[in-house]
Amino acid sequence: MDPASAYILDQPEPYRSILLHLQSIIVHAIPEVTLKFKYKIPFYYLEGKPFCYLNQSKNYVDLGFWMSAHLTVHLEHMTTAGRKMMRSLRYISLKDIDEAILRDVLENAREVKDKKFYK
């Protein structure tokens, strides 16, 4: 088993279920992403560039976006939690996941990736 999948499956509940659900949404929304294990967490790459990551920390799961400073949708649902560059959607339970918001943010992140400043 690859390290990224092992990371997800090794998490205690409810985090494992949250991570698996997020993973499913990400892959269905952006099928061309590649899952890698970078910085000791599951990291999705798009066209060879960092796209987003999953991280279980404390009592939540973060879905962080690499170029989050350039995102423009649903910022009110994202947290910076003392970070200057990264924003993330944070989930404590499965019911916290609003798929419409998540898909909008994923699509916005794909659009950001396609802009010249990202290349």
N, C-alpha and C positions, 0 to 999 in steps of 0.2 A: 504494500500500500504506500502511496506517495505521502510525503510529510504533511502536505496541506490537508488532505483528506483525513489523515490520522489525527491532526490537530482538532478538526471539527468533531470527529467521532469520539475523541477522548474527553470532550467537555461534559460536565455533569448537566443534568436537566435542571432548568428548562432551556439552558443555553444551547445544548446540542440541537434541540428542535428548532430554535430560533435560527441558528446558523444554517441548518439544512434547508429551512424554508427560504431564507435569504439567498442561499446558493442557487436554489431552484429558480427563483424569480430573476436573478441576475443572468443566469445562463439562457433562460427563455427570452428575456428582453434584449440581450446583447449576445447572441449565440457565438459570435466570433471571438469572445474573450478566452484567454488561456489562464488556467489556475496554476499559480506557482507558490512556492514557500519562500518568502523573503522577509527579512527582519524578524524571523521567528513567528510569523503569522501568515495565514492564507492571503495571497495578493493576486488580484486579477490584472492581467495585462491585455492591452488592446493594441494590435499592430506593433508589438514589441515595446510599448511604452506603459508605465504604471497607470492604472485606471482607478481601481478602488481596492479596499482591503476589508477583511473581517477580523475583529479582535474581541475576544471575551475578556472583560476586565471588571474587577469588583463584582457588582450585581447587575451588569448589563452587557449587551453586545453592541459594539460600534460597527457601523458600516461607514468607513471613511472614504473620502474622495480626494484623489491626488491633486487635482487642479481646482480645488474647491473655492479658491479665491475668485475664480471666474464664473462660478455658478450663479444663475439668476432666478431659479425657481424654488419655491418652498423653503427659502432661507429661514423663515420663522420656525420651521420644524427641525432645524439643524442646530447643533451645538459646536462651539469652539473649545469649551472647557479649558480655558487658559492657554490654548494653542494659538499661535499667530497665523499659521498658514493652512492648517487642516480644519475642515468641517466634517461633521459626521451626523448620520441619523442614528439615534440611540434607542435601543429596545430592551425592555425589562421582561416582557412576555410576548408570546405569539400574537395576542390580541392587539398589541401596540403597533403591529405592522400594517400600515395602510398601503395596500398594493398600488393604488392609483398614484399616490404621492411618490412612492419609491420608483415606479416606472417613469414618471415625469422627471425625477432627478437623474435617473440613469440615462435617459434620452438627452437631457441637458448636458450631462457630463460627456456624452458621446459627441455632441455638437461642439463643446469646448475643445475636446481633443482634436477636432478637425480644423480648428482655427490656426492661423499661421504662428501665433505666439507659442503654441504647444510643440511645434515641430523642431 
